[in-house]
Amino acid sequence: MESLTRIAAFVHAAEQQSYVAAARVTGASPSAIGKAVARLEAHLGARLFNRTTRSMSLTEEGAVFYERCKRIIDDLRDAEAAILQSRDRPAGRLRVSMPHIVGHHLFMPILPSFAESFPGIELDIDFEDRVVDLVAEGVDVVVRSGELADSGLIARILGQQHFVVCGSPKYLERRGHPQAPDALAAHACIHFKYPSSGRIAPWAFQAPHERLILPKSLVFNNTDAGLRAALDGLGLSHLPVYVAEPYIRNGALTPVLTSFMIPFGSLSLVWQSNRQLSPKVRAFVDFMVESLASQSGPFRSAAAFSQ
């Protein structure tokens, strides 16, 4: 417990950049905060703060230690909140933001079950393909792909994203089946363009094919448009497996180059770390993670489909 007290004092001092300000937050005296930090530094054998008469800032070791300690404190607060609120029925307005394609194809089929299980939660869902600022826009939970750059956020991974290259049977009959990614130079390729940046998304091929320059026959900033174009025989499209799978199963699309595909990064639910995890956020996160984990399809690899 003494170690936790020292860690808590250090975290508050790091966030407030002042022993006096940290004391006001915790209700302790500035000298008590200073002594706790000093004992922690002595125990670690490392200086955590650069101090002058007018300011204090974290050392390199202090910054690394702060990130780990902050997570510990947040986890303790979340655990405490979960116990204190365990008897409460999750309720209230929950603002969620997610990319269009993820929302339509992964979350919408699950929402009826969630609404039935948690009738007290009022869902307010935005479909946005840009990166949403949770704090500035007052959003409780967002869906993001890839690694988190913001250390002030916490993520629960839903699964690895897998993509598959596919085209209509008529297109492949007309143009032939590519046997390797290099062969795509002779095909019509349908691309996705990120709405926020205009950058064209790469295709998830393994090395040494990860940086191929592919024909840009059609470019859309919407995945469903790319799906429609592939179904209409306009070319080969690079689609999330969970988007393409129903059409592969019914024969409307045929997968190609499946042995060359690699995962395209993780898909996660993300929320702020500096807030206690409220019952409504916990209910939504747990329900969505468990629901998607119980399904075999959403995060399967392209190799699951035979060519």
N, C-alpha and C positions, 0 to 999 in steps of 0.2 A: 504493500500500500504506500510505503514511503517513496518507492521508485515511481509509482503512478503520480503521486503528488508533485514530485520534481518534474516529471514529464509534462504534467498539466501546466505547471508554472512556466516551463520553457516554451510550450506552444503558445500560451497567452502573450508572453513577452515577445516572441517572434512576430506574432500577428499585430500587436500594438506598437512594436518597436520602441517600447518604453516600459520600465519597471513600474513607474507611477501609474500609467494607463492600465497596465495589466493588473495592478492592485485594485484599481477601481472596478474592473470587470469581475474579479474573483472575490472581492471583499477582504483580501489579505492586505498586509502592509507592504509597501515597496521594499523594505529591508527583507521581509520574508521571501518575496519573489526573488530578490537578488541572491539571498543565501541558498535557496533551492537550486537555482541555476548554477551557482558556484559549486555546490556539492555534486551536481550532475556532471559538470565539466571535470571535476577532480576524479570522479568515478570512471569517466570515459577516457581520461587522459588526453582530452582534446579541447580546444577553444571553440565554442559555439557561436560567439558574437565578436564582431569588431566594435569596440566601444571608444567613443570620444566624449568630451564634456557635453557635447550638444546632440549627439546622435548615436544610434547603435544599429548594426546590420548583421545579418547572418554571415558567418564564414562559409567557405565551400563545404566543410564537413557539417557545419550547422544546417545548411540548406538541405543536404541529403538526409540528415537525421530528422529535420522538421517534417519532411514529406512522409516518412514512416510513422513518426509520432502522431501526426495529424490523423492518419488513418486509424491508428489505435484509439485515439480519443473519440473519433466519430463512430467507430464500431461499438464502443462502450455506451455512447449516448443512444445509438440505435437499439442496442440490446435492452437498455433501461426503458426506452420508449415502448418497445414491443411488449415488455412485461406489463408496464403501467396501462397500456392501451389494449391489451389482449382481450379484455371483456367488451370492448367497444365494437360495434358493428361499423365497418368502413362506410363512410358516407361523405357527401359533399361533391363539389365540382372538381373534376380532374382534367387538366389541360394536357393534351398529348399531341406531339408533332411527329410525322413520319413521312418518308418519301412516298410518292404516289404509288409506285409499283408494289412496294412492300405493303402498304396499306390495303390496296385493292386485292392483292393475291394471297397475302398471308394472314392479315389481321381481320379483315371483314368477315371471312367465314367463321372466325372464333367469337366475334363480338356478341352474337345472340346468346351463347352459353354464358359469357361473362355477365351480360346484362341480367340474365335470369339468376345468376349466383349472387350478384351484388346490386340489388335494385336501388340501394341508397346512393350509389355513385352516379353522378351526372357527368357523362363523358362529353368533352368538347375537343374534337379531333380536327387538326389541320393537316392537310396533305401538302407538304412543302418539299421540293427537291433541293432547296438551299440549306446551308448550315444555319440552324436557328440558335440564337443566343438565349439560353434558358432564363438567365437573370433579367435581362433587359425586356424580354417579351413575356415574362410571367408564365413560362411553360413548366409543367411539373416533370414530364418525362418525354424524351425524344428517342427516336430510333436512328442510330448512326452506324456507318460501316467503317471498317478499318481501325487503326490504333487511335487512342485518345491523345490529343496534344495538350489538353487542358487538365492539369493535375487537380483542379477543383471539382472534378466530376467523378462519379462512380458509375461503373458499367456492369451489367450482367450479360454475358454472351449468350445469344440465342442459338448460334451455330455458325459453321463455316459456309460462306457463300460459294456456290459452284455454278458455273456457266456451261452452256452447251452451244455449239454451232450447229445450226440446222436450217433446212430449206424444204420447200414443198416437193413431193415426189415428181411433179411435172417439171419443176425447175431442174432437178437433178437428172431427170431423164434427158432433158434438153442439153444441159451443160456438162453432165458427168459428175461423178463423185470424186472430190479431191482426196488423194491418198496421204498427203502431208501438208502442213501449213503453207509451205512454199508454193503449193499448187493454187492457192487462193488468188495469186496474181492474175489468173485467167478467169476469175469469177466476179460476179457482181456482189459486193459486200455492203451490208446494211449496218450502219453504226449508230451508237448512242452518244449524244453530246450533252455534257453536264450543263444544265440551265444556268447555274450560277457563274460559271467560268467560261463556258463555250469550248472547253477542252474536250476532245474526243476520247472516250474511254478506251483503254487498250483491251485487247482480247487475251484471255487468260491461258496462253500457251506456255508450256514448259520450255526451259532452255534447250537449244539455242534459238528458239523461235519467238521469244517474248517481245522482241522489238521489230517485228516485221512491219514493213510499210505496205499496207493493204489498200486496194482500190476503194475509193469513197464514192460508191455508186449512189448511195442514199444516206443521208444523215438526219436523224431526228433527235429532238430533246425530250422524247417520250418513248418509254419502252414498249407500251402497247401499240404505238404506231409502227415500231420496228417489227413487232410480232405480226401485225396485220399485213405488212409488206411481204414478210416471208410466207405467210399463208397464201398470199395472192401470187406467189411465184416470181417476185421481183428480185430475189437474190438470197444470199445466205446471211442469217442474222445471229448475233452473239447474244444469247438470252439467258437470264437466270433459269436454273433448272426448274424451280417451282412455277415459273411462268410457262415454260415450254412443255413440261411433262404431260399435261392433259392432251395436248395436240399430238405429242409423240405417241401416246397410248392409243389414240383413235386413228392414227395413220395420216393425219393432216400434215404433220411435219416429220422429217427423217433426220436423225442426228448424224453428224459426220465428225471425223477427227477426234473422237472421244478419248482415245488413248493418249492424246497430246495435251489434254486439259489439266490444269492445276487449280487449287482453291484461289478465290479472288478476294480473300480477306474475310474477317468475321463480321457478323451483324449483331448489334448489341442494343439493349435498352439502357438509357443513360439518364442520370439525375444528379442534382447538386449534392456535393459531399458535406456542405456546411449546414445542412438542415437535417433534423431528425426525420427518419423515414416514417412518414405518416401512414396510418392504416390503409388509406385509399391507394397510395403509391405502392405500398408493399403488396396489397391485394392484386393490383393490376400487373405488376412485375412478375410475381409468383405464378399467377394464373397463365399469363402468356408464355412464360418460359416452360412451364409444365405441359401446357397444351401443345406447343410446337414440338417438345421433346417426345411426346407420345405418338407423333405422326412419323411415318417412315419416309415420306416424300420430300418435305421442304428443303432439306439440306443434304440430300444424297448427291453423289458425284456423277459427272457425265459418264464415267465408266460403267455405271449401272445400266446404261442403254446399249443395246447391241446395234451395230451399224448395218 
